[in-house]
Amino acid sequence: MNGKKDLSDLYPDLSYNIRALRKELDLTQKELAEIAKISYRTIQNYENGVTPPSLNIIKKIALALGVSVERLISNYVFDNNTTATEILDKIINDKVFNQKINNLILTDIIFDMVDLEMRYKHETLDEKALDNSIGGKNNISYDTKYYLVKLLLEKRLNKTIDDLKKEMSKNYLNIREVYRSKDNSTGYIIDKERY
């Protein structure tokens, strides 16, 4: 297998992203080709997925579109051309943002649990969804499938809580600043008097 084929396999959204970003800028394929200093046919072939570009050409196209290489190859679309790396840096360095992300993960799992229970209760829970959650069609009752999926979600929630507790224990002093108020006059953190 040649290197170009590998590149296409690694970045399956590249063709779509080139086209979408070009259209956002109201550029034709010919205009983009001129800005990137490559041929019109080359852009056409890349957008149609006929041939994958080399890393050097990806850099030229990204520069011509005014985006990072990461944004061009990513299947994630972020506002203001923010890259995944920048978001990860923010998560690592911003304690409040990090905790908001953790809270979203917990909230997502809890909502999945509530959604599962409500759909089961109102008899709108599709058996295929249950089968997909437990790894395919099984010869067990619908109710047993429901309880298995519910148990899987509960285990996922408990594991997530345990992971977060470990992380908070490791970084207690930093995380404490996120969850506890400070006395403006002294600058000391005010501990809770009751839990």
C-alpha positions in Angstrom: 0.0 0.0 0.0 1.4 3.4 -0.9 1.7 6.4 1.4 -1.0 8.4 -0.4 -3.6 5.7 0.2 -2.6 5.6 3.9 -3.1 9.3 4.2 -6.6 9.0 2.7 -7.4 6.3 5.2 -6.1 8.4 8.1 -8.2 11.5 7.2 -11.5 10.3 5.6 -13.1 13.7 6.2 -10.4 15.7 4.3 -12.3 15.8 1.0 -15.5 17.0 2.7 -13.6 19.6 4.7 -11.8 21.1 1.7 -15.1 21.5 -0.1 -17.0 22.8 2.9 -14.3 25.3 3.9 -13.9 26.5 0.3 -17.7 27.1 0.0 -17.7 29.0 3.3 -15.2 31.4 1.7 -17.3 31.6 -1.5 -14.3 30.3 -3.5 -14.5 28.2 -6.7 -12.2 25.3 -7.1 -10.2 27.3 -9.6 -9.9 30.2 -7.2 -8.7 27.9 -4.4 -6.2 26.3 -6.7 -4.8 29.7 -7.7 -4.4 30.8 -4.1 -2.8 27.4 -3.1 -0.6 27.5 -6.2 -1.7 24.0 -7.3 -3.8 22.9 -10.4 -7.5 23.2 -10.6 -7.7 19.4 -11.5 -5.8 18.6 -8.3 -8.4 20.4 -6.1 -11.2 18.8 -8.0 -9.7 15.3 -7.5 -9.1 15.9 -3.8 -12.6 17.2 -3.2 -14.1 14.2 -5.1 -11.8 11.8 -3.2 -10.2 10.6 -6.4 -6.7 11.1 -5.1 -5.5 12.0 -1.7 -3.1 15.0 -1.3 0.4 14.7 0.1 1.1 16.4 3.5 2.8 19.2 1.6 -0.3 19.8 -0.5 -2.5 19.6 2.6 -0.4 22.4 4.1 -0.8 24.6 1.0 -4.6 24.1 0.9 -4.9 24.8 4.7 -2.9 28.0 4.2 -5.0 29.0 1.3 -8.2 28.4 3.3 -6.8 30.2 6.3 -7.1 27.3 8.6 -4.7 25.0 10.5 -3.8 21.6 9.0 -5.5 20.0 12.0 -8.7 21.8 11.2 -8.5 20.7 7.6 -8.1 17.0 8.4 -10.3 16.8 11.5 -13.7 15.4 11.5 -14.6 17.8 14.3 -15.7 21.3 13.3 -15.0 23.9 16.0 -16.0 27.6 16.1 -13.4 30.2 15.2 -11.0 27.7 13.7 -10.2 26.3 17.2 -8.2 23.1 17.0 -8.6 20.0 19.1 -5.2 20.6 20.5 -6.2 24.1 21.7 -9.3 22.7 23.4 -7.3 19.9 25.1 -4.8 22.5 26.3 -7.7 24.6 27.7 -9.1 21.5 29.5 -5.7 20.7 31.0 -4.9 24.3 32.1 -8.3 25.7 33.0 -9.6 24.1 36.2 -13.1 25.5 35.9 -13.4 24.4 32.3 -12.1 21.0 33.1 -14.7 20.5 35.8 -17.5 21.7 33.5 -16.4 19.0 31.0 -16.5 16.4 33.8 -19.9 17.6 34.8 -21.1 17.3 31.2 -19.8 13.7 31.1 -21.7 12.8 34.2 -24.8 14.6 33.1 -24.7 12.8 29.7 -24.6 9.4 31.4 -27.4 10.3 33.9 -29.5 11.6 31.0 -29.0 8.3 29.2 -30.2 6.5 32.3 -33.3 8.7 32.6 -34.0 8.4 28.8 -33.7 4.6 29.0 -36.1 4.5 32.0 -38.7 6.9 30.4 -38.7 5.2 27.1 -39.1 1.8 28.8 -41.9 3.1 31.0 -43.8 4.6 28.1 -43.1 1.6 25.9 -41.2 3.5 23.2 -37.9 1.8 23.7 -36.9 0.0 20.5 -35.5 -3.5 21.1 -32.9 -2.9 18.4 -31.4 -0.1 20.6 -31.2 -2.6 23.5 -29.6 -5.2 21.2 -27.0 -2.7 20.0 -26.2 -1.7 23.6 -25.5 -5.3 24.6 -23.6 -6.3 21.6 -26.1 -7.7 19.1 -29.3 -9.7 19.0 -29.7 -12.1 21.9 -32.3 -14.8 22.7 -33.3 -13.2 26.0 -36.5 -11.3 26.9 -37.0 -7.7 26.2 -37.3 -6.9 29.9 -34.0 -8.7 30.6 -32.3 -6.7 27.9 -33.6 -3.5 29.4 -32.2 -4.4 32.8 -28.9 -5.4 31.4 -28.6 -2.1 29.6 -29.6 -0.3 32.7 -27.0 -2.2 34.7 -24.3 -1.3 32.0 -25.2 2.4 32.3 -25.1 2.2 36.1 -21.6 0.6 35.9 -20.5 3.3 33.5 -21.7 6.0 35.8 -20.0 4.4 38.9 -16.7 4.0 37.0 -16.9 7.7 35.8 -17.6 8.8 39.4 -14.7 6.7 40.7 -12.4 8.1 38.0 -13.4 11.7 38.9 -12.9 11.1 42.6 -9.4 9.8 41.9 -8.6 12.8 39.7 -10.0 15.2 42.4 -8.1 13.5 45.1 -4.9 13.8 43.1 -5.5 17.5 42.4 -7.5 18.4 45.5 -5.9 21.8 46.3 -6.4 23.0 42.7 -9.9 21.6 42.3 -10.9 22.9 45.8 -10.5 26.5 44.4 -13.2 25.7 41.7 -15.8 24.4 44.1 -15.2 26.6 47.2 -15.7 30.4 47.6 -12.9 32.6 48.8 -13.2 35.3 51.4 -12.4 38.5 49.6 -10.8 40.2 52.6 -8.4 37.3 53.5 -8.2 35.4 50.2 -8.7 32.1 52.1 -11.1 29.5 50.9 -14.3 29.2 52.9 -14.9 25.5 53.7 -18.5 24.2 53.9 -20.0 23.9 57.3 -22.5 21.2 56.3 -22.6 18.7 53.4 
